[in-house]
Amino acid sequence: MVKQDKIFAVEDIAAKIKDAKAVALADFRGITVSQATQLRGKIKSSGGQLQVIKNTLFLRALRNNNYKIEREKLDGPTIVLFANDDEVTPIKTLALFAKTTEGLLPWKIGFMDGRILSAEELGKFAGISSRIDLQAKLVGLLFSQPSRLVYALSYNLQKLVIVLNGVKVKKQA
């Protein structure tokens, strides 16, 4: 790569890091071309972008965004996931794909909201339900509360009616 091309590449990567809601890095040793193509499609449909980037260029782009990490964290071939629409869904998609490839694609490091995330933290994010699932649970919870209140209030009234009916039957006998 010519020096000018590298400068443009670093600026492009820095812009992607700045625009992304989350960035996650994984080691992609052992992934076949067909698996990588399939993974790119899944990531794209989940609102993210997957790109193989040279470690030195990525480190320079990180410095442009005020992230400081050691060079050792980026050892080996690195695949970068830019989560553009939702922070969690693309990370979860990559983690699910990694499970199907039997241990390939281990997390290296991640970035979100100005924070540097460890591999363990990325794993925890992958375990979080997607935004749509969480919204559905919230709607279900909010919808069920009024019906529970109606049931609780009507149950006491039903009990009162049963007791009064019992008293009426007793007095008639």
LINBEL-V261239 format. One record per pair of residues at least 4 apart in sequence whose ideal C-beta (glycine too) atoms are under 8 Angstrom apart, sorted by sequence separation. I is the first residue (numbers start at 0). J is the second residue. D is the distance in whole Angstrom. If there is no record, write none. Layout:
# LINBEL-V261239
i=I j=J d=D
i=I j=J d=D
This chain:
# LINBEL-V261239
i=0 j=4 d=5
i=1 j=5 d=7
i=2 j=6 d=7
i=3 j=7 d=7
i=4 j=8 d=6
i=5 j=9 d=6
i=6 j=10 d=6
i=7 j=11 d=6
i=8 j=12 d=6
i=9 j=13 d=6
i=10 j=14 d=6
i=11 j=15 d=7
i=12 j=16 d=6
i=13 j=17 d=6
i=14 j=18 d=6
i=15 j=19 d=6
i=30 j=34 d=5
i=31 j=35 d=7
i=32 j=36 d=6
i=33 j=37 d=6
i=34 j=38 d=6
i=35 j=39 d=6
i=36 j=40 d=7
i=37 j=41 d=7
i=38 j=42 d=6
i=39 j=43 d=6
i=40 j=44 d=6
i=41 j=45 d=6
i=43 j=47 d=7
i=52 j=56 d=6
i=53 j=57 d=7
i=54 j=58 d=6
i=55 j=59 d=7
i=56 j=60 d=6
i=57 j=61 d=6
i=58 j=62 d=7
i=59 j=63 d=7
i=60 j=64 d=7
i=62 j=66 d=7
i=68 j=72 d=5
i=73 j=77 d=6
i=82 j=86 d=5
i=84 j=88 d=7
i=85 j=89 d=7
i=86 j=90 d=7
i=87 j=91 d=6
i=88 j=92 d=6
i=89 j=93 d=6
i=90 j=94 d=6
i=91 j=95 d=6
i=92 j=96 d=6
i=93 j=97 d=6
i=94 j=98 d=7
i=95 j=99 d=7
i=96 j=100 d=7
i=100 j=104 d=6
i=110 j=114 d=7
i=116 j=120 d=4
i=117 j=121 d=7
i=118 j=122 d=7
i=119 j=123 d=7
i=120 j=124 d=7
i=121 j=125 d=6
i=122 j=126 d=7
i=123 j=127 d=7
i=128 j=132 d=4
i=129 j=133 d=7
i=130 j=134 d=6
i=131 j=135 d=6
i=132 j=136 d=6
i=133 j=137 d=6
i=134 j=138 d=6
i=135 j=139 d=6
i=136 j=140 d=6
i=137 j=141 d=6
i=138 j=142 d=6
i=139 j=143 d=6
i=140 j=144 d=7
i=142 j=146 d=7
i=143 j=147 d=6
i=144 j=148 d=6
i=145 j=149 d=6
i=146 j=150 d=6
i=147 j=151 d=6
i=148 j=152 d=6
i=149 j=153 d=6
i=150 j=154 d=6
i=151 j=155 d=7
i=152 j=156 d=7
i=153 j=157 d=6
i=154 j=158 d=6
i=155 j=159 d=7
i=156 j=160 d=6
i=157 j=161 d=6
i=158 j=162 d=6
i=159 j=163 d=6
i=160 j=164 d=6
i=161 j=165 d=6
i=162 j=166 d=7
i=163 j=167 d=6
i=164 j=168 d=6
i=165 j=169 d=6
i=166 j=170 d=6
i=167 j=171 d=6
i=168 j=172 d=6
i=0 j=5 d=5
i=30 j=35 d=5
i=42 j=47 d=4
i=43 j=48 d=7
i=52 j=57 d=5
i=61 j=66 d=4
i=62 j=67 d=7
i=68 j=73 d=7
i=82 j=87 d=8
i=84 j=89 d=8
i=97 j=102 d=7
i=110 j=115 d=6
i=111 j=116 d=6
i=116 j=121 d=6
i=128 j=133 d=5
i=16 j=22 d=6
i=42 j=48 d=7
i=43 j=49 d=8
i=61 j=67 d=8
i=82 j=88 d=7
i=83 j=89 d=8
i=97 j=103 d=6
i=109 j=115 d=7
i=110 j=116 d=7
i=42 j=49 d=5
i=61 j=68 d=6
i=82 j=89 d=4
i=97 j=104 d=4
i=108 j=115 d=7
i=109 j=116 d=4
i=0 j=8 d=7
i=27 j=35 d=7
i=30 j=38 d=7
i=81 j=89 d=8
i=82 j=90 d=6
i=96 j=104 d=7
i=97 j=105 d=7
i=108 j=116 d=7
i=109 j=117 d=8
i=116 j=124 d=7
i=128 j=136 d=7
i=80 j=89 d=6
i=108 j=117 d=7
i=39 j=49 d=5
i=58 j=68 d=7
i=80 j=90 d=7
i=108 j=118 d=7
i=38 j=49 d=6
i=93 j=104 d=7
i=107 j=118 d=6
i=109 j=120 d=7
i=58 j=70 d=7
i=106 j=118 d=4
i=109 j=121 d=5
i=80 j=93 d=6
i=105 j=118 d=7
i=108 j=121 d=8
i=58 j=73 d=7
i=106 j=121 d=4
i=109 j=124 d=8
i=54 j=70 d=8
i=57 j=73 d=7
i=106 j=122 d=6
i=54 j=73 d=4
i=90 j=109 d=8
i=54 j=74 d=8
i=57 j=77 d=7
i=57 j=79 d=7
i=54 j=77 d=6
i=27 j=51 d=7
i=51 j=76 d=7
i=52 j=77 d=7
i=86 j=111 d=6
i=51 j=77 d=7
i=78 j=104 d=7
i=51 j=78 d=5
i=52 j=79 d=5
i=94 j=121 d=8
i=50 j=78 d=7
i=51 j=79 d=7
i=94 j=122 d=7
i=49 j=78 d=6
i=50 j=79 d=5
i=49 j=79 d=7
i=77 j=107 d=6
i=95 j=125 d=8
i=49 j=80 d=6
i=50 j=81 d=7
i=90 j=121 d=6
i=94 j=125 d=3
i=48 j=80 d=7
i=49 j=81 d=8
i=93 j=125 d=7
i=94 j=126 d=8
i=15 j=48 d=7
i=24 j=57 d=8
i=47 j=80 d=6
i=48 j=81 d=4
i=91 j=124 d=8
i=47 j=81 d=6
i=73 j=107 d=7
i=90 j=124 d=5
i=91 j=125 d=5
i=15 j=50 d=8
i=47 j=82 d=5
i=48 j=83 d=6
i=72 j=107 d=6
i=73 j=108 d=8
i=90 j=125 d=5
i=91 j=126 d=8
i=46 j=82 d=7
i=47 j=83 d=6
i=72 j=108 d=5
i=91 j=127 d=7
i=46 j=83 d=6
i=47 j=84 d=7
i=87 j=124 d=6
i=42 j=80 d=6
i=46 j=84 d=3
i=86 j=124 d=7
i=87 j=125 d=8
i=91 j=129 d=7
i=45 j=84 d=8
i=46 j=85 d=5
i=12 j=52 d=6
i=45 j=85 d=8
i=68 j=108 d=6
i=87 j=127 d=5
i=47 j=88 d=7
i=87 j=128 d=8
i=88 j=129 d=5
i=46 j=88 d=6
i=47 j=89 d=3
i=87 j=129 d=6
i=88 j=130 d=7
i=35 j=78 d=8
i=45 j=88 d=5
i=46 j=89 d=6
i=87 j=130 d=7
i=12 j=56 d=6
i=16 j=60 d=6
i=45 j=89 d=5
i=49 j=93 d=8
i=66 j=110 d=6
i=85 j=129 d=7
i=12 j=57 d=6
i=15 j=60 d=8
i=16 j=61 d=7
i=47 j=92 d=7
i=85 j=130 d=5
i=13 j=59 d=8
i=45 j=91 d=8
i=9 j=56 d=5
i=13 j=60 d=4
i=17 j=64 d=6
i=28 j=75 d=6
i=42 j=89 d=5
i=45 j=92 d=4
i=68 j=115 d=6
i=8 j=56 d=5
i=12 j=60 d=4
i=16 j=64 d=5
i=28 j=76 d=6
i=30 j=78 d=8
i=65 j=113 d=8
i=24 j=73 d=7
i=26 j=75 d=5
i=27 j=76 d=6
i=61 j=110 d=8
i=66 j=115 d=6
i=9 j=59 d=5
i=10 j=60 d=8
i=13 j=63 d=4
i=16 j=66 d=8
i=26 j=76 d=7
i=27 j=77 d=7
i=42 j=92 d=6
i=5 j=56 d=6
i=9 j=60 d=5
i=13 j=64 d=6
i=26 j=77 d=7
i=27 j=78 d=4
i=41 j=92 d=5
i=42 j=93 d=7
i=25 j=77 d=7
i=26 j=78 d=8
i=10 j=63 d=8
i=24 j=77 d=5
i=25 j=78 d=5
i=9 j=63 d=7
i=24 j=78 d=7
i=24 j=79 d=6
i=25 j=80 d=7
i=38 j=93 d=7
i=41 j=96 d=6
i=23 j=79 d=8
i=24 j=80 d=7
i=22 j=79 d=7
i=23 j=80 d=4
i=22 j=80 d=7
i=38 j=96 d=5
i=22 j=81 d=6
i=23 j=82 d=7
i=37 j=96 d=8
i=22 j=82 d=7
i=21 j=82 d=4
i=19 j=81 d=4
i=20 j=82 d=5
i=18 j=81 d=8
i=19 j=82 d=6
i=20 j=83 d=7
i=19 j=83 d=6
i=20 j=84 d=8
i=16 j=81 d=8
i=18 j=83 d=7
i=20 j=85 d=7
i=21 j=86 d=4
i=15 j=81 d=5
i=20 j=86 d=5
i=21 j=87 d=8
i=23 j=89 d=8
i=34 j=100 d=6
i=23 j=90 d=5
i=21 j=89 d=8
i=25 j=93 d=7
i=21 j=90 d=7
i=23 j=93 d=7
i=30 j=100 d=7
i=29 j=100 d=8
i=25 j=97 d=7
i=30 j=103 d=6
i=29 j=103 d=5
i=30 j=104 d=7
i=28 j=103 d=7
i=27 j=103 d=8
i=27 j=104 d=6
i=26 j=104 d=7
i=25 j=104 d=5
i=26 j=105 d=5
i=25 j=105 d=6
i=25 j=106 d=6
i=26 j=107 d=6
i=24 j=106 d=7
i=25 j=107 d=6
i=23 j=106 d=7
i=24 j=107 d=4
i=24 j=108 d=5
i=23 j=108 d=8
i=24 j=109 d=7
i=23 j=109 d=4
i=22 j=109 d=6
i=23 j=110 d=8
i=21 j=109 d=7
i=22 j=110 d=4
i=21 j=110 d=7
i=22 j=111 d=7
i=21 j=111 d=4
i=20 j=111 d=7
i=23 j=116 d=8
i=16 j=110 d=7
i=23 j=121 d=6
i=21 j=124 d=8
